[in-house]
């Protein structure tokens, strides 16, 4: 099959959406499919997203995207994000009477309300429901997200799980960090929606290690000078830093999944987090981590967990299984017996 994936999130952005789409494309190609990713780097005029300069939004992408999609002539279309490219792809499918699938990666209602409190989350849910309801299926990462979207009136919501590279992320790659232990680790974007102060303000023994970057970094470094900020790390460097920690702390209350939790678990780090969407579906309480409304209590409870059992929990999460799940939800652009392939 020829599969078109339309996404506003793509390299060089660093986030779980990009990782998920990248691994899914690699595996779909191994399964024998031809996959074309239509992203902001496909020759569109772009502008930086305010407060997120590394995220560039295509301006008026409809005409060019239409030409690209028509030239590719996909058998299936998947729209991964709700940005300007996602909107243009949706419009192209609707204009041509084509079926498509979508995915929901980010809790935008909560994200938008955190940044702009005057915008009610309910209004954003209405917009997202409009965007996704024309899809043959909307793919989500966890049962909790599926239940939440269904409660908000979304239709055709189906599961698309996640995986982790258990070869790259391995406790055996631990090296001495040089930091006083225990080492409490965070990996991810440094932005307001990640709720980093809830972690960095905790009174914990040892050291706090923050791996990542983003618009909040300068302010966080000013407020929490005792924490160690490394910037982004990738590949083996990231795997080594993760494996060298003791507990992975995930303070976000607005993620739909949190892929970094699986990467930490594969590295043998138990997770300390709030009992909210994302962690409740990823973390097995008392086995691979601890979920508490008191994040410090979660940290102190998690540090005593068996690292071998933590890694074993991550081994059950396969990217191949997730890619097969994605594949199973794809629908042909055109219903059999209608006009020629798009």
C-alpha positions in Angstrom: 0.0 0.0 0.0 1.0 3.6 -0.5 0.4 5.4 2.8 0.4 9.2 3.2 1.1 10.5 6.6 0.4 14.2 7.1 2.0 15.8 10.2 2.9 19.2 11.6 5.3 17.4 14.0 8.5 16.0 12.4 12.2 16.2 12.6 14.1 18.2 13.8 11.4 18.6 16.5 12.2 16.4 19.5 9.1 14.8 21.1 7.2 11.6 21.5 5.0 12.3 18.5 8.0 12.5 16.2 9.6 9.4 17.7 6.3 7.5 17.3 5.8 8.5 13.7 9.4 7.8 12.8 9.4 4.3 14.2 6.0 3.6 12.7 7.2 4.6 9.2 10.3 2.5 9.5 8.3 -0.6 10.4 5.6 0.0 7.8 8.3 0.1 5.2 9.7 -3.2 6.6 6.2 -4.6 6.2 6.4 -3.8 2.5 4.4 -0.5 2.4 5.5 2.7 0.7 5.2 5.6 3.1 5.4 9.3 2.3 5.5 11.8 5.2 4.2 15.2 4.3 5.6 17.6 7.0 6.7 21.2 7.3 10.0 20.4 5.6 8.3 19.5 2.3 9.0 23.0 0.8 6.3 24.9 2.6 6.7 28.5 3.7 6.8 28.3 7.5 6.7 30.5 10.6 7.9 29.7 14.1 5.1 28.9 16.6 5.1 31.6 19.3 7.0 30.5 22.3 8.1 27.3 20.5 10.5 28.5 17.8 11.7 25.0 17.0 8.1 24.2 15.9 7.5 25.7 12.5 3.9 26.0 11.1 3.4 26.0 7.3 1.6 29.0 6.0 -1.2 28.5 3.5 -0.1 24.9 2.7 -3.3 23.8 0.9 -2.3 24.3 -2.7 1.2 22.7 -2.4 0.0 19.9 -0.2 -2.8 19.1 -2.7 -0.2 18.8 -5.5 2.1 16.6 -3.4 -0.8 14.3 -2.4 -2.1 14.1 -5.9 1.3 13.2 -7.2 1.8 10.5 -4.6 -1.7 9.0 -5.2 -2.0 7.3 -1.8 -4.1 4.3 -1.1 -4.5 5.4 2.6 -4.2 8.8 4.3 -3.4 9.3 8.0 -3.6 12.8 9.5 -1.4 12.8 12.6 -1.8 16.3 13.9 -4.4 19.1 14.1 -2.1 21.9 12.8 -2.1 23.8 9.6 -0.9 20.8 7.6 -3.4 18.5 9.3 -6.2 21.0 8.5 -5.1 21.2 4.8 -4.9 17.4 4.5 -8.4 17.1 6.1 -9.8 19.6 3.6 -8.2 17.8 0.7 -9.7 14.5 1.7 -13.1 16.1 2.2 -13.0 17.9 -1.1 -12.2 14.8 -3.0 -14.5 12.5 -1.1 -11.7 10.4 0.4 -11.7 8.5 3.7 -8.8 9.0 6.2 -7.8 8.3 9.7 -6.4 10.7 12.4 -4.5 10.4 15.6 -4.8 12.3 18.9 -1.4 12.8 20.6 -1.6 15.9 22.8 -4.2 17.1 25.3 -4.6 20.4 23.5 -7.6 21.5 25.6 -5.6 21.4 28.8 -2.4 22.6 27.1 -4.2 25.7 25.6 -6.0 26.4 28.9 -2.7 26.3 30.8 -1.2 28.9 28.5 -4.3 31.0 27.9 -6.6 30.6 31.0 -9.3 32.7 29.3 -9.9 30.0 26.7 -12.1 27.3 28.2 -11.0 23.7 27.6 -14.6 22.9 26.5 -14.2 25.2 23.5 -11.0 23.5 22.4 -12.7 20.1 22.7 -15.4 21.2 20.4 -12.9 22.3 17.8 -11.0 19.0 18.1 -14.2 17.0 17.9 -15.1 18.8 14.6 -11.6 17.9 13.3 -11.6 14.2 14.2 -15.3 13.3 13.7 -15.0 13.0 9.9 -12.2 10.4 10.3 -12.9 6.7 9.8 -11.0 6.2 13.1 -9.2 8.4 15.6 -6.1 6.6 17.0 -5.1 7.1 20.7 -2.4 5.7 22.8 -4.2 4.5 26.0 -7.6 3.3 27.2 -7.8 6.4 29.5 -7.5 8.8 26.6 -10.0 6.8 24.6 -12.5 7.0 27.6 -11.9 10.7 28.0 -12.5 11.5 24.3 -15.5 9.3 24.1 -16.9 11.1 27.1 -16.4 14.4 25.2 -18.5 13.0 22.3 -15.7 11.8 20.0 -16.6 8.9 17.7 -14.6 6.0 16.2 -11.8 6.2 18.8 -9.5 3.2 18.6 -6.3 2.1 20.3 -2.8 2.6 18.9 -0.2 1.5 21.5 3.5 2.5 21.8 6.8 0.7 22.0 10.3 1.2 23.2 13.8 0.3 21.9 14.9 -2.1 24.6 18.3 -2.6 22.9 19.2 1.1 23.1 17.6 1.7 26.5 19.3 -0.9 28.8 20.4 -0.8 32.4 23.8 -2.2 31.3 24.7 1.1 29.8 24.9 2.9 33.1 28.0 4.9 33.7 29.0 6.9 36.8 27.3 10.3 36.5 29.5 12.0 39.1 26.4 13.4 40.8 25.6 12.7 44.5 23.0 10.0 44.7 20.2 9.2 44.5 19.8 10.8 41.1 16.3 11.8 40.2 15.9 12.2 36.4 13.6 14.0 34.1 13.7 13.8 30.3 11.7 15.9 27.9 10.7 19.4 26.8 11.2 22.2 29.3 7.9 24.0 28.9 5.1 25.2 31.1 2.8 22.2 30.3 5.4 19.8 31.6 4.9 21.1 35.2 8.7 20.9 36.0 8.5 23.1 39.1 6.4 20.4 40.8 9.5 18.2 40.5 12.3 20.7 40.9 10.8 22.2 44.1 10.7 18.9 45.9 12.9 18.3 48.9 14.7 15.2 47.9 18.1 13.7 48.8 20.8 13.5 46.2 20.7 15.3 42.8 18.1 16.3 40.2 19.1 15.7 36.6 17.1 17.5 33.8 17.7 16.2 30.3 16.1 18.3 27.6 15.5 21.9 26.4 12.7 24.3 25.7 11.3 27.7 26.2 11.2 27.4 30.0 14.8 26.4 30.5 16.3 29.8 31.3 13.6 30.5 34.0 13.9 27.0 35.5 17.7 27.3 35.7 17.3 30.7 37.5 14.7 29.3 39.9 16.4 26.0 40.6 20.1 26.5 40.5 20.8 23.2 42.4 19.4 21.1 39.5 21.7 19.9 36.8 20.6 20.8 33.2 22.2 19.0 30.3 20.2 20.2 27.3 19.0 17.6 24.8 20.8 14.2 24.6 20.2 11.6 22.0 20.9 7.9 21.2 23.7 6.3 23.3 24.4 9.5 25.3 20.7 9.7 26.4 20.6 5.9 27.1 23.7 6.1 29.3 22.4 9.1 31.3 19.0 7.5 31.9 20.5 4.2 33.0 22.8 6.1 35.4 19.8 7.5 37.3 17.8 6.0 40.2 14.2 7.2 39.7 12.5 8.8 36.7 10.2 11.7 37.8 7.4 12.6 35.4 5.5 15.6 36.8 3.3 16.3 33.8 -0.5 16.3 34.3 -1.4 16.9 30.6 0.4 14.2 28.5 -1.6 11.6 26.7 1.1 9.0 27.1 4.7 10.0 27.9 6.9 7.8 25.8 9.9 8.8 27.9 8.5 6.8 30.8 8.8 3.6 28.7 12.4 4.5 27.9 13.2 5.1 31.5 11.6 1.8 32.5 13.6 -0.1 29.8 16.7 1.5 31.4 15.6 0.1 34.8 14.4 3.3 36.3 11.1 3.2 38.2 8.7 6.0 37.5 7.3 8.5 40.0 4.3 10.4 38.7 0.9 11.7 39.4 -2.1 9.3 39.0 -3.3 11.1 35.8 -3.8 10.3 32.1 -0.6 8.9 30.7 1.0 7.5 33.8 -2.1 5.5 34.9 -1.9 3.5 31.6 1.9 3.2 31.4 3.0 2.5 35.0 2.1 -0.6 37.0 1.7 0.6 40.5 4.3 -0.9 42.9 6.0 -2.8 40.1 7.3 -0.3 37.5 6.6 2.9 39.4 4.5 4.7 42.0 1.7 7.2 41.4 0.7 9.6 44.1 -0.9 13.0 44.4 2.1 13.8 46.7 4.9 13.6 44.1 7.6 13.4 46.8 5.9 10.3 48.3 5.8 8.8 44.9 9.6 9.4 44.5 10.5 8.0 47.9 8.3 4.9 47.3 9.6 4.3 43.8 13.3 4.3 44.7 12.9 0.9 46.5 11.4 -0.9 43.6 13.2 -3.8 41.9 15.0 -2.4 38.7 14.9 -5.8 37.0 11.1 -6.0 37.4 10.9 -2.4 36.1 12.7 -3.3 32.9 10.6 -6.5 32.5 7.5 -4.3 32.4 8.9 -2.3 29.5 9.9 -5.4 27.6 6.2 -6.1 26.9 6.0 -2.9 24.8 7.0 -3.6 21.2 7.2 -1.1 18.3 6.4 -3.8 15.9 3.1 -4.6 17.7 2.2 -0.9 17.8 2.9 -0.6 14.0 0.8 -3.6 13.3 -2.0 -2.0 15.3 -1.6 1.2 13.3 -1.7 -0.7 10.0 -4.9 -2.5 11.0 -6.8 0.8 11.5 -5.9 2.2 8.0 -8.7 2.5 5.5 -8.6 2.7 1.7 -9.0 6.3 0.5 -11.8 5.2 -1.8 -14.5 2.7 -1.3 -14.2 -0.2 -3.8 -16.2 0.4 -6.9 -15.8 4.2 -6.9 -13.5 6.3 -9.0 -9.9 5.4 -9.7 -7.4 5.6 -6.9 -6.7 9.1 -5.6 
